[in-house]
Amino acid sequence: MCSPQLKLVLVPRFKDDIVEMDCSSPDYWEEGDEVIRKDREFIPDLTLYRYRDCSYTNSIELLKFRAIRETEASYLVIDDSKERWIRKKAVRSFCYDAKKDAWRNFKKRKEKHLQILTRQARHIEQVIKRIKEIECDNG
């Protein structure tokens, strides 16, 4: 018999037009119709941050992760019920120990995202133009 799928339940907090979500503690999971709680040991006063955008609500979310383990080179955090190692000295990282670094990374990711979408939009415009030329030639 298969065990039921667990789904993380996040409770958002709003601050300065940014939705804050604690992705680490406490862990509340939906199991069928009931919500269960899983307690973990976290490193005190060590929170890592990641910003993301939410297209359907047009909001920016600040995700907070608390480390469950630390080595000289990295932190271990829980992300969507799986463990993720975060390198301390990485230039690009999934999350950061300072909000300003997380914000800078978010801004860079969105700038790159815009470049990719702009390039894709130009390509689509060229394809549509070519389709119309072919239709005129065959019309």
C-alpha angles and dihedrals in degrees: 000000000000120000114239119261114257119221124198115237114208122195109207126216120200121222127161094344090304120110111227117207126183103214096182116045135078099009110221116182132185113229108181106306097340131078116224129192126223116194120209135186109249131188105254118248095003112121125164122202139212128175122211136171126237110213098194094054096030091228138128118236128204109209117202122204125185118208118241094189138018133198130177091269107029153015128233115222135171116245119178092340093308130100118249127189114220117200112225098214099038117131091212117033141162092243138000139218091232126057092219091057090047090049092049090050091047091052092050092048092051092047089052090045090054091049091053094047092046091052090048091049091052090050092050091050090053092049092050090048090051091048090054091049091052091047090052092049092048095038 
